[in-house]
Amino acid sequence: MAPSHTATNGQTPSPAFSTSSTIPLWLDGREVKTSSTFDVVSPLDHTVLYQCSSAGEEDVTKAIAAAAQAFKSWSQTKPNERRDIFLRAADEFKRRRDELFHYSHTETGAPESLFAFEHNLAYEACKSVAGLIQTALTSTMPVVADQGKSAMLIKEPYGVVLGIAPWNAPNVLGLRACLQPLAM
């Protein structure tokens, strides 16, 4: 069993997962547990915390197809709707801080100081990107040097991107892989 951690509020967070759990993939809004798994081992005491589903080529192909399908409606969302989603995500980061520290600490061995730094970066990144969405998505009419000529810069969503994040600072690095593409 994973070592217990006393949260900053004096309470011990109850982990949502146990040694008998298999962490699923999320595919097209649904949890998918694969037959291929790997152990998530705590660097603190080398115990197996739980199993994690592994993605194979077929899972990746399905994820790309699901993202392409979701892109059709997501690309039509208005900037203020996206902003509000990112601000709610920031609020969730703040609300679930102790739970997130528990997982970062037991899964990566991150001390409180490292976690606090990267958690704050993730929280601030959600707010910062939320504040930039309107400007980043606004088309412009730049002034051109030639008399009688004009130009228009139209900004529109491009499509599906792949972001792969390292494991050692999961909050900020995971978000870094998806915040800007989702915002734009």
Contact map, one row per residue, 1 for C-alpha under 8 A:
1110000000000000011000000000000000000000000000111000000000000000000000000000000000000000000000000000000000000000000000000000000000000000000000000000000000000000000000000000000000000000
1111000000000000000000000000000000000000010000111000000000000000000000000000000000000000000000000000000001000000000000000000000000000000000000000000000000000000000000000000000000000000
1111100000000000000000000000000000000000000010000000000000000000000000000000000000000000000000000000000001000000000000000000000000000000000000000000000000000000000000000000000000000000
0111110000010000000000000000000000000000000000000000000000000000000000000000000000000000000000000000000000000000000000000000000000000000000000000000000000000000000000000000000000000000
0011111000011000000000000000000000000000000000000000000000000000000000000000000000000000000000000000010000000000000000000000000000000000000000000000000000000000000000000000000000000000
0001111111111000000000000000000000000000000000000000000000000000000000000000000000000000000000000000000000000000000000000000000000000000000000000000000000000000000000000000000000000000
0000111111111000000000000000000000000000000000000000000000000000000000000000000000000000000000000100010000000000000000000000000000000000000000000000000000000000000000000000000000000000
0000011111100000000000000000000000000000000000000000000000000000000000000000000000000000000000000100000000000000000000000000000000000000000000000000000000000000000000000000000000000000
0000011111100000000000000000000000000000000000000000000000000000000000000000000000000000000000000000000000000000000000000000000000000000000000000000000000000000000000000000000000000000
0000011111110000000000000000000000000000000000000000000000000000000000000000000000000000000000000000000000000000000000000000000000000000000000000000000000000000000000000000000000000000
0000011111111000000000000000000000000000000000000000000000000000000000000000000000000000000000000000000000000000000000000000000000000000000000000000000000000000000000000000000000000000
0001111001111100000000000000000000000000000000000000000000000000000000000000000000000000000000000000000000000000000000000000000000000000000000000000000000000000000000000000000000000000
0000111000111110000000000000000000000000000000000000000000000000000000000000000000000000000000000110010000000000000000000000000000000000000000000000000000000000000000000000000000000000
0000000000011111000000000000000000000000000000000000000000000000000000000000000000000000000000000010000000000000000000000000000000000000000000000000000000000000000000000000000000000000
0000000000001111110000000000000000000000000000000000000000000000000000000000000000000000000000000010010000000000000000000000000000000000000000000000000000000000000000000000000000000000
0000000000000111110000000000000000000000000000000000000000000000000000000000000000000000000000000000000000000000000000000000000000000000000000000000000000000000000000000000000000000000
0000000000000011111110100000000000000000000000000100000000000000000000000000000000000000000000000000000000000000000000000000000000000000000000000000000000000000000000000000000000000000
1000000000000011111110000000000000000000000000001100000000000000000000000000000000000000000000000000000000000000000000000000000000000000000000000000000000000000000000000000000000000000
1000000000000000111110000000000000000000000000011110000000000000000000000000000000000000000000000000000000000000000000000000000000000000000000000000000000000000000000000000000000000000
0000000000000000111111000000000000000000000000000110000000000000000000000000000000000000000000000000000000000000000000000000000000000000000000000000000000000000000000000000000000000000
0000000000000000111111100000000000000000000000000110000000000000000000000000000000000000000000000000000000000000000000000000000000000000000000000000000000000000000000000000000000000000
0000000000000000000111110000000010001000000000000111100000000000000000000000000000000000000000000000000000000000000000000000000000000000000000000000000000000000000000000000000000000000
0000000000000000100011111000000010000000000000000111100000000000000000000000000000000000000000000000000000000000000000000000000000000000000000000000000000000000000000000000000000000000
0000000000000000000001111100001111000000000000000001100000000000000000000000000000000000000000000000000000000000000000000000000000000000000000000000000000000000000000000000000000000000
0000000000000000000000111110001111000000000000000000111000000000000000000000000000000000000000000000000000000000000000000000000000000000000000000000000000000000000000000000000000000000
0000000000000000000000011111111100000000000000000000000000000000000000000000000000000000000000000000000000000000000000000000000000000000000000000000000000000000000000000000000000000000
0000000000000000000000001111111100000000000000000000000000100110010000000000000000000000000000000000000000000000000000000000000000000000000000000000000000000000000000000000000000000000
0000000000000000000000000111110000000000000000000000000000000010011000000000000000000000000000000000000000000000000000000000000000000000000000000000000000000000000000000000000000000000
0000000000000000000000000111111000000000000000000000000000000000000000000000000000000000000000000000000000000000000000000000000000000000000000000000000000000000000000000000000000000000
0000000000000000000000000111111100000000000000000000000000000000000000000000000000000000000000000000000000000000000000000000000000000000000000000000000000000000000000000000000000000000
0000000000000000000000011110111110000000000000000000000000000000000000000000000000000000000000000000000000000000000000000000000000000000000000000000000000000000000000000000000000000000
0000000000000000000000011110011111000000000000000000000000000000000000000000000000000000000000000000000000000000000000000000000000000000000000000000000000000000000000000000000000000000
0000000000000000000001111000001111100000000000000000100000000000000000000000000000000000000000000000000000000000000000000000000000000000000000000000000000000000000000000000000000000000
0000000000000000000000011000000111111000000000000000111000000000000000000000000000000000000000000000000000000000000000000000000000000000000000000000000000000000000000000000000000000000
0000000000000000000000000000000011111000000000000000100000000000000000000000000000000000000000000000000000000000000000000000000000000000000000000000000000000000000000000000000000000000
0000000000000000000000000000000001111100000000000000111000000000000000000000000000000000000000000000000000000000000000000000000000000000000000000000000000000000000000000000000000000000
0000000000000000000001000000000001111110000000000011110000000000000000000000000000000000000000000000000000000000000000000000000000000000000000000000000000000000000000000000000000000000
0000000000000000000000000000000000011111000000000011110000000000000000000000000000000000000000000000000000000000000000000000000000000000000000000000000000000000000000000000000000000000
0000000000000000000000000000000000001111100000011111000000000000000000000000000000000000000000000000000000000000000000000000000000000000000000000000000000000000000000000000000000000000
0000000000000000000000000000000000000111110000011111000000000000000000000000000000000000000000000000000000100000000000000000000000000000000000000000000000000000000000000000000000000000
0000000000000000000000000000000000000011111001111100000000000000000000000000000000000000000000000000000000100000000000000000000000000000000000000000000000000000000000000000000000000000
0100000000000000000000000000000000000001111111111000000000000000000000000000000000000000000000000000000001111000000000000000000000000000000000000000000000000000000000000000000000000000
0000000000000000000000000000000000000000111111100000000000000000000000000000000000000000000000000000000001111000000000000000000000000000000000000000000000000000000000000000000000000000
0000000000000000000000000000000000000000011111000000000000000000000000000000000000000000000000000000000001001000000000000000000000000000000000000000000000000000000000000000000000000000
0010000000000000000000000000000000000000011111100000000000000000000000000000000000000000000000000000000000000000000000000000000000000000000000000000000000000000000000000000000000000000
0000000000000000000000000000000000000000111111110000000000000000000000000000000000000000000000000000000000000000000000000000000000000000000000000000000000000000000000000000000000000000
1100000000000000000000000000000000000000111011111000000000000000000000000000000000000000000000000000000000000000000000000000000000000000000000000000000000000000000000000000000000000000
1100000000000000001000000000000000000011110001111110000000000000000000000000000000000000000000000000000000000000000000000000000000000000000000000000000000000000000000000000000000000000
1100000000000000011000000000000000000011110000111110000000000000000000000000000000000000000000000000000000100000000000000000000000000000000000000000000000000000000000000000000000000000
0000000000000000111111100000000000000011100000011111000000000000000000000000000000000000000000000000000000000000000000000000000000000000000000000000000000000000000000000000000000000000
0000000000000000001111100000000000001111000000011111100000000000000000000000000000000000000000000000000000000000000000000000000000000000000000000000000000000000000000000000000000000000
0000000000000000000001110000000000001111000000000111110000000000000000000000000000000000000000000000000000000000000000000000000000000000000000000000000000000000000000000000000000000000
0000000000000000000001111000000011111100000000000011111000000000000000000000000000000000000000000000000000000000000000000000000000000000000000000000000000000000000000000000000000000000
0000000000000000000000001000000001011100000000000001111100000000000000000000000000000000000000000000000000000000000000000000000000000000000000000000000000000000000000000000000000000000
0000000000000000000000001000000001010000000000000000111111110000000000000000000000000000000000000000000000000000000000000000000000000000000000000000000000000000000000000000000000000000
0000000000000000000000000000000000000000000000000000011111110000000000000000000000000000000000000000000000000000000000000000000000000000000000000000000000000000000000000000000000000000
0000000000000000000000000000000000000000000000000000001111111000000000000000000000000000000000000000000000000000000000000000000000000000000000000000000000000000000000000000000000000000
0000000000000000000000000000000000000000000000000000001111111100000000000000000000000000000000000000000000000000000000000000000000000000000000000000000000000000000000000000000000000000
0000000000000000000000000010000000000000000000000000001111111110000000000000000000000000000000000000000000000000000000000000000000000000000000000000000000000000000000000000000000000000
0000000000000000000000000000000000000000000000000000001111111111000000000000000000000000000000000000000000000000000000000000000000000000000000000000000000000000000000000000000000000000
0000000000000000000000000000000000000000000000000000000011111111100000000000000000000000000000000000000000000000000000000000000000000000000000000000000000000000000000000000000000000000
0000000000000000000000000010000000000000000000000000000001111111110000000000000000000000000000000000000000000000000000000000000000000000000000000000000000000000000000000000000000000000
0000000000000000000000000011000000000000000000000000000000111111111000000000000000000000000000000000000000000000000000000000000000000000000000000000000000000000000000000000000000000000
0000000000000000000000000000000000000000000000000000000000011111111100000000000000000000000000000000000000000000000000000000000000000000000000000000000000000001000000000000000000000000
0000000000000000000000000000000000000000000000000000000000001111111110000000000000000000000000000000000000000000000000000000000000000000000000000000000000000000000000000000000000000000
0000000000000000000000000011000000000000000000000000000000000111111111000000000000000000000000000000000000000000000000000000000000000000000000000000000000000000000000000000000000000000
0000000000000000000000000001000000000000000000000000000000000011111111100000000000000000000000000000000000000000000000000000000000000000000000000000000000000001000000000000000000000000
0000000000000000000000000000000000000000000000000000000000000001111111110000000000000000000000000000000000000000000000000000000000000000000000000000000000000011000000000000000000000000
0000000000000000000000000000000000000000000000000000000000000000111111111000000000000000000000000000000000000000000000000000000000000000000000000000000000000000000000000000000000000000
0000000000000000000000000000000000000000000000000000000000000000011111111100000000000000000000000000000000000000000000000000000000000000000000000000000000000000000000000000000000000000
0000000000000000000000000000000000000000000000000000000000000000001111111110000000000000000000000000000000000000000000000000000000000000000000000000000000000011000000000000000000000000
0000000000000000000000000000000000000000000000000000000000000000000111111111000000000000000000000000000000000000000000000000000000000000000000000000000000000000000000000000000000000000
0000000000000000000000000000000000000000000000000000000000000000000011111111100000000000000000000000000000000000000000000000000000000000000000000000000000000000000000000000000000000000
0000000000000000000000000000000000000000000000000000000000000000000001111111100000000000000000000000000000000000000000000000000000000000000000000000000000000000000000000000000000000000
0000000000000000000000000000000000000000000000000000000000000000000000111111100000000000000000000000000000000000000000000000000000000000000000000000000000001000000000000000000000000000
0000000000000000000000000000000000000000000000000000000000000000000000011111110000000000000000000000000000000000000000000000000000000000000000000000000000000000000000000000000000000000
0000000000000000000000000000000000000000000000000000000000000000000000001111111011000000000000000000000000000000000000000000000000000000000000000000000000000000000000000000000000000000
0000000000000000000000000000000000000000000000000000000000000000000000000001111111000000000000000000000000000000000000000000000000000000000000000000000000000000000000000000000000000000
0000000000000000000000000000000000000000000000000000000000000000000000000000111111100000000000000000000000000000000000000000000000001100100000000000000000000000000000000000000000000000
0000000000000000000000000000000000000000000000000000000000000000000000000000011111110000000000000000000000000000000000000000000000001100000000000000000000000000000000000000000000000000
0000000000000000000000000000000000000000000000000000000000000000000000000000111111111000000000000000000000000000000000000000000000000000000000000000000000000000000000000000000000000000
0000000000000000000000000000000000000000000000000000000000000000000000000000111111111100000000000000000000000000000000000000000001001000000000000000000000000000000000000000000000000010
0000000000000000000000000000000000000000000000000000000000000000000000000000001111111110000000000000000000000000000000000000000011101000000000000000000000000000000000000000000000000010
0000000000000000000000000000000000000000000000000000000000000000000000000000000111111111000000000000000000000000000000000000000001000000000000000000000000000000000000000000000000000000
0000000000000000000000000000000000000000000000000000000000000000000000000000000011111111100000000000000000000000000000000000000000000000000000000000000000000000000000000000000000000000
0000000000000000000000000000000000000000000000000000000000000000000000000000000001111111110000000000000000000000000000000000011011000000000000000000000000000000000000000000000000000000
0000000000000000000000000000000000000000000000000000000000000000000000000000000000111111111000000000000000000000000000000000011001000000000000000000000000000000000000000000000000000000
0000000000000000000000000000000000000000000000000000000000000000000000000000000000011111111100000000000000000000000000000000000000000000000000000000000000000000000000000000000000000000
0000000000000000000000000000000000000000000000000000000000000000000000000000000000001111111110000000000000000000000000000000010000000000000000000000000000000000000000000000000000000000
0000000000000000000000000000000000000000000000000000000000000000000000000000000000000111111111000000000000000000000000000111011000000000000000000000000000000000000000000000000000000000
0000000000000000000000000000000000000000000000000000000000000000000000000000000000000011111111100000000000000000000000000010000000000000000000000000000000000000000000000000000000000000
0000000000000000000000000000000000000000000000000000000000000000000000000000000000000001111111110000000000000000000000000000000000000000000000000000000000000000000000000000000000000000
0000000000000000000000000000000000000000000000000000000000000000000000000000000000000000111111111000000000000000000000100110000000000000000000000000000000000000000000000000000000000000
0000000000000000000000000000000000000000000000000000000000000000000000000000000000000000011111111000000000000000000000000010000000000000000000000000000000000000000000000000000000000000
0000000000000000000000000000000000000000000000000000000000000000000000000000000000000000001111111000000000000000000000000000000000000000000000000000000000000000000000000000000000000000
0000000000000000000000000000000000000000000000000000000000000000000000000000000000000000000111111111000000000000000000000000000000000000000000000000000000000000000000000000000000000000
0000000000000000000000000000000000000000000000000000000000000000000000000000000000000000000011111111100000000000000000100000000000000000000000000000000000000000000000000000000000000000
0000001100001000000000000000000000000000000000000000000000000000000000000000000000000000000000011111110000000000000000000000000000000000000000000000000000000000000000000000000000000000
0000000000001110000000000000000000000000000000000000000000000000000000000000000000000000000000011111111000000000000000000000000000000000000000000000000000000000000000000000000000000000
0000000000000000000000000000000000000000000000000000000000000000000000000000000000000000000000011111111100000000000000000000000000000000000000000000000000000000000000000000000000000000
0000000000000000000000000000000000000000000000000000000000000000000000000000000000000000000000001111111110000001001000000000000000000000000000000000000000000000000000000000000000000000
0000101000001010000000000000000000000000000000000000000000000000000000000000000000000000000000000111111111000000000000000000000000000000000000000000000000000000000000000000000000000000
0000000000000000000000000000000000000000000000000000000000000000000000000000000000000000000000000011111111110000000000000000000000000000000000000000000000000000000000000000000000000000
0000000000000000000000000000000000000000000000000000000000000000000000000000000000000000000000000001111111111100001000000000000000000000000000000000000000000000000000001100000000000000
0000000000000000000000000000000000000000000000000000000000000000000000000000000000000000000000000000111111111111001000000000000000000000000000000000000000000000000000000000000000000000
0110000000000000000000000000000000000000011100000000000000000000000000000000000000000000000000000000011111111100000000000000000000000000000000000000000000000000000000000000000000000000
0000000000000000000000000000000000000001111000001000000000000000000000000000000000000000000000000000001111111000000000000000000000000000000000000000000000000000000000000000000000000000
0000000000000000000000000000000000000000011000000000000000000000000000000000000000000000000000000000001111111100000000000000000000000000000000000000000000000000000000110000000000000000
0000000000000000000000000000000000000000011100000000000000000000000000000000000000000000000000000000000111111110000000000000000000000000000000000000000000000000000000000000000000000000
0000000000000000000000000000000000000000000000000000000000000000000000000000000000000000000000000000000111011111111000000000000000000000000000000000000000000000000000010000000000000000
0000000000000000000000000000000000000000000000000000000000000000000000000000000000000000000000000000000010001111111000000000000000000000000000000000000000000000000000000000000000000000
0000000000000000000000000000000000000000000000000000000000000000000000000000000000000000000000000000100010000111111100000000000000000000000000000000000000000000000000000000000000000000
0000000000000000000000000000000000000000000000000000000000000000000000000000000000000000000000000000000000000111111110000000000000000000000000000000000000000000000000000000000000000000
0000000000000000000000000000000000000000000000000000000000000000000000000000000000000000000000000000000000000111111111000000000000000000000000000000000000000000000000000000000000000000
0000000000000000000000000000000000000000000000000000000000000000000000000000000000000000000000000000100110000111111111100000000000000000000000000000000000000000000000001000000000000000
0000000000000000000000000000000000000000000000000000000000000000000000000000000000000000000000000000000000000001111111110000000000000000000000000000000000000000000000000000000000000000
0000000000000000000000000000000000000000000000000000000000000000000000000000000000000000000000000000000000000000111111111000000000000000000000000000000000000000000000000000000000000000
0000000000000000000000000000000000000000000000000000000000000000000000000000000000000000000000000000000000000000011111111100000000000000000000000000000000000000000000001011000000000000
0000000000000000000000000000000000000000000000000000000000000000000000000000000000000000000010001000000000000000001111111110000000000000000000000000000000000000000000000011000000000000
0000000000000000000000000000000000000000000000000000000000000000000000000000000000000000000000000000000000000000000111111111000000000000000000000000000000000000000000000000000000000000
0000000000000000000000000000000000000000000000000000000000000000000000000000000000000000000000000000000000000000000011111111100000000000000000000000000000000000000000000001000000000000
0000000000000000000000000000000000000000000000000000000000000000000000000000000000000000010010000000000000000000000001111111110000000000000000000000000000000000000000000011101000000000
0000000000000000000000000000000000000000000000000000000000000000000000000000000000000000011011000000000000000000000000111111111000000000000000000000000000000000000000000000000000000000
0000000000000000000000000000000000000000000000000000000000000000000000000000000000000000010000000000000000000000000000011111111100000000000000000000000000000000000000000000000000000000
0000000000000000000000000000000000000000000000000000000000000000000000000000000000000000000000000000000000000000000000001111111110000000000000000000000000000000000000000001000000000000
0000000000000000000000000000000000000000000000000000000000000000000000000000000000000110110000000000000000000000000000000111111111000000000000000000000000000000000000000000000000100000
0000000000000000000000000000000000000000000000000000000000000000000000000000000000000110010000000000000000000000000000000011111111100000000000000000000000000000000000000000000000000000
0000000000000000000000000000000000000000000000000000000000000000000000000000000000000000000000000000000000000000000000000001111111110000000000000000000000000000000000000000000000000000
0000000000000000000000000000000000000000000000000000000000000000000000000000000000100100000000000000000000000000000000000000111111111000000000000000000000000000000000000000000000110010
0000000000000000000000000000000000000000000000000000000000000000000000000000000001110110000000000000000000000000000000000000011111111000000000000000000000000000000000000000000000000010
0000000000000000000000000000000000000000000000000000000000000000000000000000000000100000000000000000000000000000000000000000001111111100000000000000000000000000000000000000000000000000
0000000000000000000000000000000000000000000000000000000000000000000000000000000000000000000000000000000000000000000000000000000111111111000000000000000000000000000000000000000000000000
0000000000000000000000000000000000000000000000000000000000000000000000000000001101100000000000000000000000000000000000000000000011111111100000000000000000000000000000000000000000000011
0000000000000000000000000000000000000000000000000000000000000000000000000000001100000000000000000000000000000000000000000000000000111111110000000000000000000000000000000000000000000000
0000000000000000000000000000000000000000000000000000000000000000000000000000000000000000000000000000000000000000000000000000000000011111110000000000000000000000000000000000000000000000
0000000000000000000000000000000000000000000000000000000000000000000000000000000000000000000000000000000000000000000000000000000000011111110000000000000000000000000000000000000000000001
0000000000000000000000000000000000000000000000000000000000000000000000000000001000000000000000000000000000000000000000000000000000001111111000000000000000110000000000000000000000000001
0000000000000000000000000000000000000000000000000000000000000000000000000000000000000000000000000000000000000000000000000000000000000111111100000000000001100000000000000000000000000000
0000000000000000000000000000000000000000000000000000000000000000000000000000000000000000000000000000000000000000000000000000000000000000111110000000000111100000000000000000000000000000
0000000000000000000000000000000000000000000000000000000000000000000000000000000000000000000000000000000000000000000000000000000000000000011111000000000111000000000000000000000000000000
0000000000000000000000000000000000000000000000000000000000000000000000000000000000000000000000000000000000000000000000000000000000000000001111100000011110000000000000000000000000000000
0000000000000000000000000000000000000000000000000000000000000000000000000000000000000000000000000000000000000000000000000000000000000000000111110000011110000000000000000000000000000000
0000000000000000000000000000000000000000000000000000000000000000000000000000000000000000000000000000000000000000000000000000000000000000000011111000011000000000000000000000000000000000
0000000000000000000000000000000000000000000000000000000000000000000000000000000000000000000000000000000000000000000000000000000000000000000001111110111000000000000000000000000000000000
0000000000000000000000000000000000000000000000000000000000000000000000000000000000000000000000000000000000000000000000000000000000000000000000111110100000000000000000000000000000000000
0000000000000000000000000000000000000000000000000000000000000000000000000000000000000000000000000000000000000000000000000000000000000000000000011111100000000000000000000000000000000000
0000000000000000000000000000000000000000000000000000000000000000000000000000000000000000000000000000000000000000000000000000000000000000000000011111100000000000000000000000000000000000
0000000000000000000000000000000000000000000000000000000000000000000000000000000000000000000000000000000000000000000000000000000000000000000000000111110000000000000000000000000000000000
0000000000000000000000000000000000000000000000000000000000000000000000000000000000000000000000000000000000000000000000000000000000000000000000011111111000000000000000000000000000000000
0000000000000000000000000000000000000000000000000000000000000000000000000000000000000000000000000000000000000000000000000000000000000000000011110001111100000000000000000000000000000000
0000000000000000000000000000000000000000000000000000000000000000000000000000000000000000000000000000000000000000000000000000000000000000000011110000111110000000000000000000000000000000
0000000000000000000000000000000000000000000000000000000000000000000000000000000000000000000000000000000000000000000000000000000000000000001111000000011111000000000000000000000000000000
0000000000000000000000000000000000000000000000000000000000000000000000000000000000000000000000000000000000000000000000000000000000000000001111000000001111100000000000000000000000000000
0000000000000000000000000000000000000000000000000000000000000000000000000000000000000000000000000000000000000000000000000000000000000000011100000000000111110000000000000000000000000000
0000000000000000000000000000000000000000000000000000000000000000000000000000000000000000000000000000000000000000000000000000000000000000111000000000000011111000000000000000000000000000
0000000000000000000000000000000000000000000000000000000000000000000000000000000000000000000000000000000000000000000000000000000000000000100000000000000001111100000000000000000000000001
0000000000000000000000000000000000000000000000000000000000000000000000000010000000000000000000000000000000000000000000000000000000000000000000000000000000111110000000000000000000000001
0000000000000000000000000000000000000000000000000000000000000000000000000000000000000000000000000000000000000000000000000000000000000000000000000000000000011111000000000000000000000000
0000000000000000000000000000000000000000000000000000000000000000000100100000000000000000000000000000000000000000000000000000000000000000000000000000000000001111100000000000000000000000
0000000000000000000000000000000000000000000000000000000000000001001100100000000000000000000000000000000000000000000000000000000000000000000000000000000000000111110000000000000000000000
0000000000000000000000000000000000000000000000000000000000000000000000000000000000000000000000000000000000000000000000000000000000000000000000000000000000000011111000000000000000001000
0000000000000000000000000000000000000000000000000000000000000000000000000000000000000000000000000000000000000000000000000000000000000000000000000000000000000001111100000000000000000000
0000000000000000000000000000000000000000000000000000000000000000000000000000000000000000000000000000000000000000000000000000000000000000000000000000000000000000111110000000000011000000
0000000000000000000000000000000000000000000000000000000000000000000000000000000000000000000000000000000000000000000000000000000000000000000000000000000000000000011111000000010010000000
0000000000000000000000000000000000000000000000000000000000000000000000000000000000000000000000000000000000000000000000000000000000000000000000000000000000000000001111100100110110000000
0000000000000000000000000000000000000000000000000000000000000000000000000000000000000000000000000000000000000000000000000000000000000000000000000000000000000000000111111100110000000000
0000000000000000000000000000000000000000000000000000000000000000000000000000000000000000000000000000000000010000000000000000000000000000000000000000000000000000000011111100100000000000
0000000000000000000000000000000000000000000000000000000000000000000000000000000000000000000000000000000000010100000000000000000000000000000000000000000000000000000001111100000000000000
0000000000000000000000000000000000000000000000000000000000000000000000000000000000000000000000000000000100000000001001000000000000000000000000000000000000000000000001111111110000000000
0000000000000000000000000000000000000000000000000000000000000000000000000000000000000000000000000000000100000000000000000000000000000000000000000000000000000000000011111111111000000000
0000000000000000000000000000000000000000000000000000000000000000000000000000000000000000000000000000000000000000000001100100000000000000000000000000000000000000000000001111111000000000
0000000000000000000000000000000000000000000000000000000000000000000000000000000000000000000000000000000000000000000001101100100000000000000000000000000000000000000000001111111100000000
0000000000000000000000000000000000000000000000000000000000000000000000000000000000000000000000000000000000000000000000000100000000000000000000000000000000000000000011101111111110000000
0000000000000000000000000000000000000000000000000000000000000000000000000000000000000000000000000000000000000000000000000000000000000000000000000000000000000000000111001111111111000000
0000000000000000000000000000000000000000000000000000000000000000000000000000000000000000000000000000000000000000000000000100000000000000000000000000000000000000000000000111111111100000
0000000000000000000000000000000000000000000000000000000000000000000000000000000000000000000000000000000000000000000000000000000000000000000000000000000000000000000010000001111111110000
0000000000000000000000000000000000000000000000000000000000000000000000000000000000000000000000000000000000000000000000000000000000000000000000000000000000000000001110000000111111111000
0000000000000000000000000000000000000000000000000000000000000000000000000000000000000000000000000000000000000000000000000000000000000000000000000000000000000000001000000000011111111100
0000000000000000000000000000000000000000000000000000000000000000000000000000000000000000000000000000000000000000000000000000010010000000000000000000000000000000000000000000001111111110
0000000000000000000000000000000000000000000000000000000000000000000000000000000000000000000000000000000000000000000000000000000010000000000000000000000000000000000000000000000111111111
0000000000000000000000000000000000000000000000000000000000000000000000000000000000000000000000000000000000000000000000000000000000000000000000000000000000000000100000000000000011111111
0000000000000000000000000000000000000000000000000000000000000000000000000000000000000000000000000000000000000000000000000000000000000000000000000000000000000000000000000000000001111111
0000000000000000000000000000000000000000000000000000000000000000000000000000000001100000000000000000000000000000000000000000000011001000000000000000000000000000000000000000000000111111
0000000000000000000000000000000000000000000000000000000000000000000000000000000000000000000000000000000000000000000000000000000000001001100000000000000000011000000000000000000000011111
